[in-house]
Amino acid sequence: MHTLSILRRPVITEKTTLLQESGKYVFEVADQANKYQIKAAVEEAFEVKVRGVNVMKVRGKRKRFGPRESVKRSWKKAVVTLAPGETITIFEGV
């Protein structure tokens, strides 16, 4: 798997913006990616030093559309902890 195809998109919510103050950034990643591949992809894409990676699977939620019920897709989330003093500027804004 190519290292840059591992990172799908950043997850930007109220909770993840609070985590940024402690040097943690959240990404949606490919389902097949492991911690070592995620670490290498973040270091290559943003030129930062990664200290740790936590990974979790987010199960799809059930939604109702009138009488029909469907399930949103499941996805994989990675919380990346950077070394002290490192930041990712894409989250900081311009």
Secondary structure, DSSP 8 states (H G I E B T S, - for coil): --GGGTEEEE---HHHHHHHTTTEEEEEE-TT--HHHHHHHHHHHH---EEEEEEEEE---EEEETTEEEE---EEEEEEEE-TT---HHHH--
